Amino acid sequence: MQSKRTVLLSLATAAVVTLVAGCGAQNAGNHTTQNATPTSLNLPKLPTYSGPTVATYNGGTLTKQEFEQQYNLQVVLPKLTAQESKTQFLQNYILVYKYLYAKAVKADKTPVNVSEAEQLTNQYMSQLVGQEYKTQADLNNEMKKLGITKQDFVTLAEEGQVLQNYLQQELKNVTVSTTDAQNYYNANKLNYLQVTVSEILVKTESQAKSLIAELKKDNGKNFAQLADKYSQDPGVKKNHGTYANATAGQFVPHFAEACATLPIGQISSQPVHTRYGWFVMRVDKRQQLPFSQVESSIKQQLLQQAQNQKETQIMDDAKNNVDVKMTVKSSQL
């Protein structure tokens, strides 16, 4: 149902992440938001809270009224109290929806899409009915009991848009050059070596050597039959011992190296030992995929890694600077 969760939102509760990430919207994985036309030119209109303070942080305070309302909204209503304590929620809520949200508002003025937020809210509330509540009436009754309205969820989804827009802006300068991709290719050529390899996996070196001797008598013509009879590799049971058009880099190191170095079409003169046992091998085909053919996929892979690192840096910086201090005991939350 849900695609990749960004690090920026990963500390929010499951209910909030589902809502903010669009209940599995296709674009969540590449950190973009849907391109619907905004129906409002304003940032979310947040409620005004009052009353005693339960925590301070670098940039503001959290009142008991806001804490209770958001905890009920994000944890109690979706029945996640067993997964997130009040203390954990307080830390996470301040980090994401107070500290980082304030940075997001300051850095980016992209308007919120109210109609999209309402659509996500409807989807989320529909999921609650049937999963956590038997009927819509049951959900409505619980919302009334907790003092929660549908607009509270819409506002939460709008805040999520602001956070996503902020993250998107922060990731704009994350790029991967052709040189970066070429260097990665050169250092990981086994990942782009395509091979068709036949193998027989057995437990002992002596049995492997015996099979090699038997295979060499008829130039490996009975390789498939012997693989069916003796091989303990479940990955190729249906293919008579053959991995067709596989990449060498997917195999364990010694096996992968043998894929790259064994003479084509010849039975390995010695068994190849890995943590799985002893392999009798024959490389039937081998082709090094050219950089030009895999450049695009390498860049996408490296870009994803670089974006993840940037997200981690954003979150780590926030954790180091948020300076949350509770002004009441955990039991008083």
Summary of the structure (lengths in Angstrom):
residues: 333
radius of gyration: 28.3
end to end distance: 33.1
largest distance: 88.5
contacts: 1007
relative contact order: 0.14
helix: 57%
strand: 13%
